[in-house]
Amino acid sequence: MTEADAARAARDVGAHTLVPMHRDLWRAFHLDPRRARTVARWYCPDAVVKIPKVGGKRVSSGRGAE
């Protein structure tokens, strides 16, 4: 998925949070996850974009799909 694909998917499912991931899985895949924040403003302006740190933890609040 590109940043636009992810933002459109977030819009289509009504997501409140978008977490761009898997950016460093393949050598030829070097998209900047910060671009997702810019693109999300166009497609899903109400969604919050949270960019995880490489090697960091993701803790869910347990309030359903976040």
N, C-alpha and C positions, 0 to 999 in steps of 0.2 A: 504494500500500500504506500502511496505517496502521502504527503501531508494533506492534500486536498481529498484523497480517498478516505482518509481517517476522519477528517472533519465532516465529510458528507455522511459517513457511516454514523458518527456521533449524532448528527442532526436527525438522521432517519430513524434511529432508535430512541430519540429523546434523552440522550445521555446528559447528565449534569456535569460530568467530569470526563476529560479526555487525557489519557496518559500515553504519550508517544513512547513506544518501546521497540526493541529488536533492531535498533539502528546500527549496532556494531557486530551483528551476527555473521555477515558475509563481507569479504574484502571489497567487493565492487559496490557495496551499498553504503554510501556515505552521506545520507541526508542529514541535515541539521535539525534536530528535534525542536529547536526554538522557532523554526518556520511554521510549525504546527500552530503555535500561538497566534501568529499573524493570519494564517489561513482560516483558523477557527473563527476569527472575528467576522469573516464573510459568511460562512456556512452555518455556524451555530454560535451566535454572539453571546448567548446566555450561559454557555458551558465554560467551566473553569479548566484551564490547561495546566496540568501538573507534570513537570519534567523531572523524572527520577534521576538521581545521581548514579553513575556507574558504580556498582558494588554496594549501593545503599539498600535499605530495607523499605518495603512498602507496607504500611500498616493501615488496615481498613478499620473504619469506625464501627463496622458491623451493622450499618443502617441500610442494608440492601445493596443494590448496584451503585457503586460509587466510582 
